[in-house]
Amino acid sequence: MRARSWRVRHWSVRHAALLARVYDAFEAMLVAAAPLLARVGYIRLEHPFAFVERQVKGALFDCRMCGDCVLSSTGMSCPMNCPKGLRNGPCGGVRPDGACEVDPQMPCVWVKAYEGSRRMREPKRIEAPLPPVDQRLKGSSAWLRAARRRAGGEAA
């Protein structure tokens, strides 16, 4: 199973530009639907959105549902998959072949992040430091929060 999830993650990195465009279109639809979403209630929508997000992002990125998604800054490679939990680049123990220091069978998440970022519209975005994960958001929908913020509503 592990090798399968790495293959899918690597597919996602290789197709980072396409996935970024799909996400941008999806987010635009959510922003356009903001009045309806607000009427239904963001709190009421949180569980269904988080469930769908967990399924989609789990399959494509081996998502850990940190609730503080940075895939658009990391070339569609989720830094939460790093065995050391590093969110701002590799640890310095990356092997010469690009493998992880902790798990030599696994490609370094950050090597893949760099590769994916080169395929994206804003390749330099990976150079900006990322804030630490807000642990209060774990398990919540980053999609719903981002769309709500972009639509001008308060953060969920």
TORKOL-4160 file (C-alpha; in steps of 0.2 Angstrom, whole numbers, padded with zeros to 4 digits, m for minus):
156
<pt num="1" X="0000" Y="0000" Z="0000"/>
<pt num="2" X="0014" Y="0012" Z="0004"/>
<pt num="3" X="0022" Y="0011" Z="m0013"/>
<pt num="4" X="0005" Y="0014" Z="m0021"/>
<pt num="5" X="0002" Y="0030" Z="m0011"/>
<pt num="6" X="0020" Y="0036" Z="m0016"/>
<pt num="7" X="0016" Y="0033" Z="m0034"/>
<pt num="8" X="0000" Y="0043" Z="m0033"/>
<pt num="9" X="0009" Y="0057" Z="m0023"/>
<pt num="10" X="0022" Y="0058" Z="m0037"/>
<pt num="11" X="0008" Y="0058" Z="m0050"/>
<pt num="12" X="0001" Y="0073" Z="m0041"/>
<pt num="13" X="0018" Y="0082" Z="m0040"/>
<pt num="14" X="0021" Y="0078" Z="m0059"/>
<pt num="15" X="0004" Y="0086" Z="m0063"/>
<pt num="16" X="0005" Y="0100" Z="m0050"/>
<pt num="17" X="0001" Y="0114" Z="m0063"/>
<pt num="18" X="m0015" Y="0105" Z="m0068"/>
<pt num="19" X="m0020" Y="0101" Z="m0050"/>
<pt num="20" X="m0017" Y="0120" Z="m0046"/>
<pt num="21" X="m0029" Y="0125" Z="m0060"/>
<pt num="22" X="m0042" Y="0113" Z="m0055"/>
<pt num="23" X="m0041" Y="0119" Z="m0037"/>
<pt num="24" X="m0042" Y="0137" Z="m0042"/>
<pt num="25" X="m0058" Y="0134" Z="m0052"/>
<pt num="26" X="m0065" Y="0124" Z="m0038"/>
<pt num="27" X="m0061" Y="0138" Z="m0026"/>
<pt num="28" X="m0069" Y="0151" Z="m0038"/>
<pt num="29" X="m0085" Y="0140" Z="m0038"/>
<pt num="30" X="m0085" Y="0140" Z="m0019"/>
<pt num="31" X="m0082" Y="0159" Z="m0018"/>
<pt num="32" X="m0097" Y="0162" Z="m0030"/>
<pt num="33" X="m0108" Y="0150" Z="m0020"/>
<pt num="34" X="m0103" Y="0160" Z="m0004"/>
<pt num="35" X="m0120" Y="0168" Z="m0001"/>
<pt num="36" X="m0128" Y="0151" Z="m0002"/>
<pt num="37" X="m0115" Y="0143" Z="0009"/>
<pt num="38" X="m0117" Y="0157" Z="0022"/>
<pt num="39" X="m0136" Y="0154" Z="0022"/>
<pt num="40" X="m0134" Y="0136" Z="0025"/>
<pt num="41" X="m0121" Y="0139" Z="0038"/>
<pt num="42" X="m0102" Y="0136" Z="0038"/>
<pt num="43" X="m0103" Y="0127" Z="0054"/>
<pt num="44" X="m0116" Y="0115" Z="0047"/>
<pt num="45" X="m0106" Y="0112" Z="0031"/>
<pt num="46" X="m0089" Y="0109" Z="0040"/>
<pt num="47" X="m0091" Y="0090" Z="0042"/>
<pt num="48" X="m0097" Y="0086" Z="0025"/>
<pt num="49" X="m0084" Y="0097" Z="0017"/>
<pt num="50" X="m0070" Y="0089" Z="0028"/>
<pt num="51" X="m0076" Y="0072" Z="0024"/>
<pt num="52" X="m0075" Y="0075" Z="0005"/>
<pt num="53" X="m0059" Y="0084" Z="0007"/>
<pt num="54" X="m0051" Y="0070" Z="0017"/>
<pt num="55" X="m0056" Y="0058" Z="0003"/>
<pt num="56" X="m0050" Y="0068" Z="m0012"/>
<pt num="57" X="m0034" Y="0075" Z="m0004"/>
<pt num="58" X="m0031" Y="0058" Z="0005"/>
<pt num="59" X="m0031" Y="0049" Z="m0012"/>
<pt num="60" X="m0021" Y="0062" Z="m0021"/>
<pt num="61" X="m0008" Y="0069" Z="m0008"/>
<pt num="62" X="m0009" Y="0056" Z="0006"/>
<pt num="63" X="m0017" Y="0071" Z="0016"/>
<pt num="64" X="m0016" Y="0071" Z="0035"/>
<pt num="65" X="m0030" Y="0084" Z="0036"/>
<pt num="66" X="m0019" Y="0097" Z="0046"/>
<pt num="67" X="m0033" Y="0110" Z="0042"/>
<pt num="68" X="m0019" Y="0122" Z="0037"/>
<pt num="69" X="m0016" Y="0116" Z="0019"/>
<pt num="70" X="0000" Y="0123" Z="0010"/>
<pt num="71" X="0000" Y="0112" Z="m0006"/>
<pt num="72" X="m0001" Y="0127" Z="m0017"/>
<pt num="73" X="0015" Y="0133" Z="m0010"/>
<pt num="74" X="0024" Y="0116" Z="m0010"/>
<pt num="75" X="0022" Y="0110" Z="m0027"/>
<pt num="76" X="0007" Y="0098" Z="m0022"/>
<pt num="77" X="0018" Y="0088" Z="m0011"/>
<pt num="78" X="0011" Y="0088" Z="0007"/>
<pt num="79" X="0025" Y="0093" Z="0020"/>
<pt num="80" X="0014" Y="0083" Z="0033"/>
<pt num="81" X="0021" Y="0067" Z="0025"/>
<pt num="82" X="0038" Y="0071" Z="0031"/>
<pt num="83" X="0043" Y="0059" Z="0045"/>
<pt num="84" X="0051" Y="0073" Z="0054"/>
<pt num="85" X="0036" Y="0084" Z="0051"/>
<pt num="86" X="0046" Y="0098" Z="0043"/>
<pt num="87" X="0036" Y="0112" Z="0036"/>
<pt num="88" X="0049" Y="0123" Z="0029"/>
<pt num="89" X="0061" Y="0113" Z="0018"/>
<pt num="90" X="0072" Y="0097" Z="0020"/>
<pt num="91" X="0081" Y="0093" Z="0036"/>
<pt num="92" X="0098" Y="0092" Z="0028"/>
<pt num="93" X="0099" Y="0073" Z="0029"/>
<pt num="94" X="0092" Y="0071" Z="0012"/>
<pt num="95" X="0102" Y="0056" Z="0004"/>
<pt num="96" X="0111" Y="0059" Z="m0013"/>
<pt num="97" X="0098" Y="0050" Z="m0022"/>
<pt num="98" X="0084" Y="0061" Z="m0015"/>
<pt num="99" X="0078" Y="0048" Z="m0002"/>
<pt num="100" X="0072" Y="0052" Z="0015"/>
<pt num="101" X="0085" Y="0052" Z="0029"/>
<pt num="102" X="0073" Y="0043" Z="0041"/>
<pt num="103" X="0065" Y="0031" Z="0028"/>
<pt num="104" X="0077" Y="0027" Z="0014"/>
<pt num="105" X="0064" Y="0019" Z="0004"/>
<pt num="106" X="0054" Y="0035" Z="0003"/>
<pt num="107" X="0058" Y="0050" Z="m0008"/>
<pt num="108" X="0061" Y="0066" Z="0002"/>
<pt num="109" X="0044" Y="0075" Z="0003"/>
<pt num="110" X="0054" Y="0092" Z="0000"/>
<pt num="111" X="0063" Y="0086" Z="m0015"/>
<pt num="112" X="0046" Y="0081" Z="m0023"/>
<pt num="113" X="0040" Y="0098" Z="m0017"/>
<pt num="114" X="0054" Y="0107" Z="m0026"/>
<pt num="115" X="0050" Y="0097" Z="m0042"/>
<pt num="116" X="0032" Y="0101" Z="m0041"/>
<pt num="117" X="0034" Y="0119" Z="m0038"/>
<pt num="118" X="0045" Y="0121" Z="m0054"/>
<pt num="119" X="0029" Y="0115" Z="m0064"/>
<pt num="120" X="0017" Y="0128" Z="m0055"/>
<pt num="121" X="0013" Y="0146" Z="m0061"/>
<pt num="122" X="0022" Y="0154" Z="m0046"/>
<pt num="123" X="0038" Y="0143" Z="m0044"/>
<pt num="124" X="0046" Y="0154" Z="m0031"/>
<pt num="125" X="0031" Y="0152" Z="m0019"/>
<pt num="126" X="0041" Y="0138" Z="m0011"/>
<pt num="127" X="0054" Y="0150" Z="m0005"/>
<pt num="128" X="0043" Y="0159" Z="0006"/>
<pt num="129" X="0043" Y="0153" Z="0024"/>
<pt num="130" X="0027" Y="0144" Z="0030"/>
<pt num="131" X="0019" Y="0147" Z="0047"/>
<pt num="132" X="0019" Y="0133" Z="0059"/>
<pt num="133" X="0003" Y="0122" Z="0058"/>
<pt num="134" X="m0011" Y="0128" Z="0068"/>
<pt num="135" X="m0015" Y="0112" Z="0078"/>
<pt num="136" X="m0033" Y="0119" Z="0082"/>
<pt num="137" X="m0038" Y="0117" Z="0064"/>
<pt num="138" X="m0033" Y="0098" Z="0063"/>
<pt num="139" X="m0047" Y="0088" Z="0054"/>
<pt num="140" X="m0056" Y="0104" Z="0048"/>
<pt num="141" X="m0059" Y="0109" Z="0030"/>
<pt num="142" X="m0045" Y="0120" Z="0023"/>
<pt num="143" X="m0056" Y="0122" Z="0007"/>
<pt num="144" X="m0071" Y="0129" Z="0016"/>
<pt num="145" X="m0060" Y="0141" Z="0026"/>
<pt num="146" X="m0050" Y="0147" Z="0011"/>
<pt num="147" X="m0066" Y="0150" Z="0001"/>
<pt num="148" X="m0074" Y="0159" Z="0015"/>
<pt num="149" X="m0059" Y="0170" Z="0018"/>
<pt num="150" X="m0058" Y="0174" Z="m0001"/>
<pt num="151" X="m0077" Y="0178" Z="m0002"/>
<pt num="152" X="m0074" Y="0191" Z="0012"/>
<pt num="153" X="m0082" Y="0181" Z="0026"/>
<pt num="154" X="m0073" Y="0179" Z="0043"/>
<pt num="155" X="m0061" Y="0164" Z="0044"/>
<pt num="156" X="m0070" Y="0148" Z="0049"/>
